[in-house]
Amino acid sequence: MSQDASTAPARPTSIRRTIGRVLLGLFLIAAGIGHLTIARQAFQAQVPPWLPFDVDFVVVASGIVEIALGLAVLLIARYRVAVGWVAALFFLAIFPGNISQLFVHTATEGWVNPMAVALGVRLLFQPLLVAWALWSTGAWTWWRARRS
């Protein structure tokens, strides 16, 4: 009987994955705190204008989600694989905001005329965040093992 990601047991993990998972959790928590405090205005510039929600609500809500995900990555070993998938999906969900900012050229605090190159380079890191979440939580390994 195969297990789904929510009930997959936490397998022993390498020190590199553990370090990667801890860094991912801390990164998410720091980004979430930034959403709620010092970087709030910069994050508001990333909210696509076509999104039918209040910009500040989106920034605060995504900050809370990031803090919760960061804590889950750090603390919930039993459901580590499921948390990895949720984190990867979160990174995919915020990707349209980054694309929108690139094409709309929404200025962030400190950038009077944002450079398209800098925004484009940032887009390259989004898939790396997805891969980081899947690798460090063992979600990718679980998925590959399930397929075979």
Secondary structure as UniProt FT lines:
FT   TURN            5..7
FT   HELIX           15..36
FT   TURN            37..39
FT   HELIX           40..44
FT   TURN            45..46
FT   TURN            49..50
FT   HELIX           55..75
FT   TURN            78..79
FT   HELIX           80..104
FT   TURN            109..110
FT   HELIX           116..136
FT   TURN            137..138
FT   HELIX           139..147
//
